[in-house]
Amino acid sequence: MLALLLTLLVGLAPRSALSPAQSELPKGQVIEKVICASDAKQSYALYLPSNYSATRRWPVLYAFDPGARGKVPVERYREAAEKFGWIVAGSNNSRNGNLQSSLDAWNGMVTDTTSRFAVDQRRAYATGFSGGARVALIFAIQCNSCLAGVIASGAGFPGATEPSAKMQFAIFSTAGVDDFNFAEIKLLEEKLSRANIIHQTEVFEGRHEWPPASVAESAIGWMELMAMKTGRRDRDESLIDAWSAARLKQAQAFEDTRRPYDAYGIYLELSLSLKGLRDVSGFETRASQLGNNREVRDEIRDEQQQIQRQRDLEREIASLAAAGERARIQETDQRPTNTGRENDEGFDPNSRLHTVLTKLNRDAKGESDSATRRVARRVLEGEFILLVERGQPILQAGRNYDEAVRIFTLATDVAPERASAFYHLAWAYIGKGDKKKSLRALQTAAEKGFSDAAALTNNKAFDSIRNDPQYQKIISSLKSQP
């Protein structure tokens, strides 16, 4: 099925004249929904530069959000798209867990945009966040070099796929310093270097999320340079000068504020990105000097230790959760089993797990950035998402509610301030038939900021408590929120 990708970008040419549908689309603003002419089930959010015209061809960026929120990436990239003159299309259909939906979304967007707009097919790019990043990379690999580059945010290659020298597209990867996939992105950087794939990585202050507009601009600016180096676009001396001057200014600012590791990263970027476009000997010399700086070496080592600490904690949490579940089953069945440490005198895996999670939540709330806070936030965020991805299908299937209760009870320990954890726990309890605990969890969800009244009223699982005064009070409070 992925073979269909091979012909989409190379087989479709833009129309020479504007279609009626195209002429009606406004420029210079985000359009939330453009319905694909060839498939009305598919739609995408869109940004056309304010100076767009069909008299020349334009680069295009296809965006994939893990939750089919096409507008989100389009808004993040709109400033960069306006500055550099790119079309941005974000699928409203592609989502995690269904490769077919993503493939249909890709086919719909590519067919529609190349039919409506003057797209430069040699300069088509894809971007995605989390599972959407993996989807973007799958398409880049499968479509036989139809993409010039991929901006992968918060995740790398899918499954067992490894970077290969056969991959003829540039990769710009991003991650927040608190992203649970931070380690994956940093390790990906090493693999891309070994495979001689043109790449750049940028880290920002944030968690597991789409990059901020400033990083989106860096990514597209970098892709412009790579297009010049590969001959996909004409050389633009003013753009090269502006990009290098801005990055050099940032590097110097880091040095002035005694952040040599951050400055070191930019000098490396300048050396690699501008090679072939400018004399980079000065940047190489400064990168080498900073690379020998003790503070820089210490920070590199500290980053590696953070990655190892995160992995150790993730393994410990998984082990304790499994031990607690085995102990629960053993107690329920009244059958002795040789389960390991949980049978040690005085060892309670659930108590130990609670202690570990409590400390992590305390560390995650640290006022200032630190290795301890970063590791805690990465671990907690990753565990929470893992639990939600495991528990939601169980709830939607409408069975095995005991397991759902176990999963979302743990989720409330992992993320005690997340209202959604308590909403899902309420759903699990009502599925089990425990109205009292369901209402208690719903109340907690509301107190912690749950505001999606529609999600609650549209969920048939809660039909049995619609007339309960406490439920009606909760719904009333949700609907009264601004």
N, C-alpha and C positions, 0 to 999 in steps of 0.2 A: 504493500500500500504506500509506503514512503517513497516508492519509485515515482509516484505522481509528481513529487517535488522537482524531479529532474527537468521537467519541461516548463514549469510555471513561469519562472523568471526569464528564461531564455526564449520562450516561445510566444510571449505576448508583447506586442508593441503598443505604445500609447497612441491614442487617436490623434489625428492631426488637427482636429477642431474640437472646441468645447462641446460637450453634450449638454442638453438642457439641465440635467441633474447637477452637473458640475458647476454651471454658471450660477446656480442658486446657493452654492455653499459659500459662506462668508470666509474671509481671509483675516489672519491676525487674531483669531480667537479660537478657543477650544470648543469643538462641536462634540457633544456627548454621544451622539448616536447617528452613524451613517449606515443605512441598511444596504447590504450588498445586492446589486441589481440581479446577479445570477443566482442568488440563494438568499431569500428573504429571512431565513432563520439566522443568518450571520450578520453581525454588525460590528462596528468599531468606532472608537472615539478618534477624532482627527484634529490635526493642526496644520493649516496651510500658512506659510509665511505671508506677511502682509503685502509683499511685492511679487507674489506668485503670478506667473503668466505661463501660458502654454507655448510661448515663443522659444523657450529653452528647456532643457531637461534638468530635473532636480533629484538630489539624493533622497532616499526614503529610509525611514527607520520603523521596523515592525516591532511592536512591544507586546509582551506576554506577561500578564499578572497571574499569580497562582489562584486568585479568587475571581477571575473574569472581570476585574475592575479596569476596563480600558482607559477610563478618564484619568486614573491616578498617574500612570507613567507619562501620558501625554502632557499633563500639567507640569510634571517634573522636568520634561525636556522642552517645553515650549519656548523658554528664553533662549536656550542654545539653538533651537530650530530657527528662531527668528534671526538670531545673530549670524548664523552660518548658512542659512537658506536651505533648510531640510524640511521635508514633509514627514510628519510623525503619525502613525496609525496604531492604536492600541486595541487589541481584540476585547470584545465584550462577551466572548464565548469560551475562550481557552481557559482551562482551570486545572488545578492539580488532580491527579488520580485518573485522568481519562485522556490518554494520548490521542484517541480518535477525535475527541472534541477539539484538541489543539490542532490536529492535522486539518480538520474541516475549517477551523478558524483561519489557519494559514492560507489554505487554498482560496477561501472566500476573500480575505483581505488582499492577497496578491493579485487575484483576478480582477477585483474591483478597482484597486488603486492604479494598476497598469492600464486599465481601460479608461478610467476617468481622467487621469493626470499624466503630465509629461514627466514620467519617471526615468531617471538615469539608471538603467538596469545594470550597469557596471558598478554602480555605487548604491547597492541595496544592502541594508544592515538589519540586524535583529538585536533586540535587547530583552531581557527578562529578569525577574526577581524571584529568588528561591526556586521553586519548581519550574517557574517560567524561564529561569536562566538555563535550566537543564533542557527544556524544550527548545529554546533558541539554539543551543549548541547541537542538539540532535538534528535540527533542520539544516544547520550550516554544514554538518558532516555529510548528511544524506543527499543534499541537493546539488552535488557535483560542482562546487565552487561558485554557486550562484550568489553567495553572500560575500561581500568584501570584508566584513568584520562583525564581531559579536561583542556586545557590552553585557557581561555576565555579573549580576549583582546578587550577593548573598548565597551563591552556590556555584559549583563547577560542573564537570562532566557527569552524565548520568551513569549509574551502575558501575560496571567494571570498565567502562570506556576510558582509555588513556590517551593523552595528547600524542600525536604522531606527526612526523615531518611531512606526511602526505596532506595534512590539513592546511590548505592555502588561504586562510583567512586570519585577520588580525584579531586579537582578543584583549579587551580592556576589562579587567575584573575589579569589583569594588566590594567592600564590606565595612560595616560599622565596627568600632573597636570592641563593642559589647555583643557583637553578633555571635551566636553559638556556632556558626559556620566560619568564623574567623580563621580557625586552624586550617580548614579545607582550602580557603582562598590563598593563604600563605604557602601551603604545600603545593598548590596548583602552580604558583609562580615558579617554583623550583622545577616542576615537571615541564612547564612550557619552555623554560630556558634549555633544558636538556634536549628537547625535541626541536630546538631552533625555530620555534613559532614566535612571530612578532607579537609582543605583548607588553602590557603595562598594568600595574596594580595601584589603586588608590584607596587608602583607608580614611574613613571620616568619623567624626564624633556621632555615634548613634548605635542602634541595635540592629535587629534583623528587619530591614526595611529597604524600600527604594532609596537610592542615594539622593541627597539634596540637590537643588538646582545647580549649585556651584560645581559639584562633582560631575553632574550631567554635562555641563559646559566643558569641563576638562576632558571628558570622554570624547565628545564630538570634535573638539579642537584637535585632540590627538589623532582621531580617525582622519581628519583633514590632512594632517602631516603624512600619515601613512599612505593616503591616496596619492599624494604628490610623489612619495618615494617609489611607489609601484606603478606610476604612470596612469593612474585612474582619473586624475584631474591635472589641470595645468598648474605649474609652479606659481605660487603667489608670495612674492618676497615680503610684502607688507604683513601678510598673515603669519608668516614664519617669524618675522621680527616681533610682532605683537605677542605671539604665544611664548616665545623664548624670553622676552623681557618680563612678562608677567610671572613666569615660573621662576626666573632668576630673582626677581624682587621678593617672591615668597621665600625662597631659600635664604636670602640674606636676612629677611625678617626673623626666620627661625634661628639663624646664627646670633643675631642681635639679642634675642630673648633666651639664649642659652638652651636651645633645643637642637643640638648637633645631629641627633639621629634623624629627625625629620628633614633637616637640611641635606643630610647625606642622601636620603631617598630621592630628593628632587635633583641633586647634581647627577645621580645615576640616571635618572629619567632623561635629563637634558643630554647626557652623553649618548645614550642609546637612541633616543627619538630623533635627535637632530643630525645624527651621523649620516653623511651623504648629502645633507642640506646646508650644513654650516661647519666651520672649524670647531671641533668639540674638545680640542686638546686641553683648554683651560678647565672645562667642566670635569674632564677625566682626572686631571691633576688634583682638583679640589675634592672630588669623590674619594680618590685614593688617600688623601691626607686625612679626611674625616673617618674613613674606614679604619684607619690605624689609631683613631682616638679611643682612649680607654673607655670613656663614657658611652661611646657608640657601641663598642664591643660588649660592654655590660648590658646595654639595652637589648642588643640582639640576643644575648644569652638569656636575659629575663623573659623575652618574648617566647623563646623556645621552652622555657620552664613553665610559662603560663599554659602553653598548649599541652604539655605533659600533665600538669596539675588538673586541667579540665578533663582529660581522658581518664585519669585515675578516679576522679570524683564520679564521673559518669558510670564507670564500671562498678564502683562501690554502691551507688544508688540502685543500679540494676540488680546487683547481687542481693542487697537488703530487701528490695521489693519482692524478688522471687522467693527469698527465704521466708518472708512474712506470709506470702500466699501459701507456701507449702505448709507452714505451721497452722494456718487457718484451716486448710483442707484436712490436715491430720487431726486437728481438734474436732472438726465436724464429723469425720468418718470414724473417729476413735480407733484408728489403726496406726500402730507404730511404724515409722519409716526412718530409714537412715538418711537424713537430709543434711548432715554436716554440722556446721557451727551452731545452727539454731537449737541444737540439742545440748550445747554446752551449758553447764550450770550458770545461771544468772544472766545468760545472753538472751535479749529480746530484740529480734531484728526490727520490729515495728518501732520500738522505743529508740533504737539507734538511728533508724531512718529519720524519725521526727527530729532528733537532735541535730543530725547533719543538715536537714532542710532548714531548721530554725536558724542555725549559724549562717548558712548561705544567704538566707533572706536578710539577716542582720548585716552581713558584709556587703550585700548588694545595695544597701541604703547608705553606704558611706558617702559623706559630703564631698570628698575630693576624689579625683581619679587616682586609681592605684591598681597594681597587679591583682591584689586580693579582690577589689570590687569588680574588675573586668572578668575574672574567672567566675566569680559568683553569678554575675548577670548572664554570662554565656551558658553556664550549666543550667540555671533555673529556666531560662528562656527555651533552651533546647528540650529539657525534660517536659515542660508544659506543652509545647507544640507536639512532641511525641505522644503524650497522653491524649491530647485532643484528637490527633489523627487516628489513634487507636480506638478511642471511645465513640466518636461520632458515628461511624458506620454501624456500631452495635445498636445505638439508639435509633438510627434510621431504619434498621432492619426490624426493630420492634420485638426483640427477644434477648434472652440472656441479660436481664436487667441487673442481676446480682453482680455480674462482671462490670457492668457500666457504673454501678454504685462504687465498686472498689476503685475503678480507674479515676472517677471524678472526685472521689474523696481524697485520693492521693494528689490530684490536680489542685485541690484547694489548699493542701499543705505546701505544694511546690510554689503556688502563686496565690497566697491568701488575700491579695488585694485585687485580684482579677474577678470582676463581676461575672464574666462568662463562665468561669469554672463552677460557680454556684448555680447559675441557670441550668447548666447541663446536669449538675448533680440533682437539681429539682426534677428535671425530666426523667432521670434514672429512677428516682424514688417513686414518682407517680406511676411509671411503668410497672414498678414492683407492687404497686397498690398501697404504698405508705403515704397517705395524704398528709399526715401531720409533719413528717420530715420533709416532704416536698414543699409544703407551704413555708416551713422554716428556712429552707434553702433559698426559696424565691424571695423571701423577705430580706435575707442577707444580700442576695444579688442586687436588689433594689437599693439597699443602703450603701452598697459599694459602687453604685453608679450605673447599674444596668438600666438602659433607657429604651430598648427596642420593644415597645408595646406590641407592635405588629407581629414580631416573631413569637410572642407568647400567645396572642389571640388566634393566630393562624395555625398553631400547633395543636393538632387534635388530641395529642397525648394528655393535654390538660382539661379535656372536656368534662371529666368527672368532678372537677372542683370549680367549675365556672360560677356556680351559685353560692359558693362558700364566701361568707362575709370578708374573711381575711384576704382571699384571692381578689375579690372585687375592690377592696381597699388598695391593694398593691397595684392593680390595673389603673385605678383612678389616679393614683400618685404618678404613675408612669406617663399617662396621657396629659397630665397637667404640667409636665415639664416643658420648658420653653424649647 
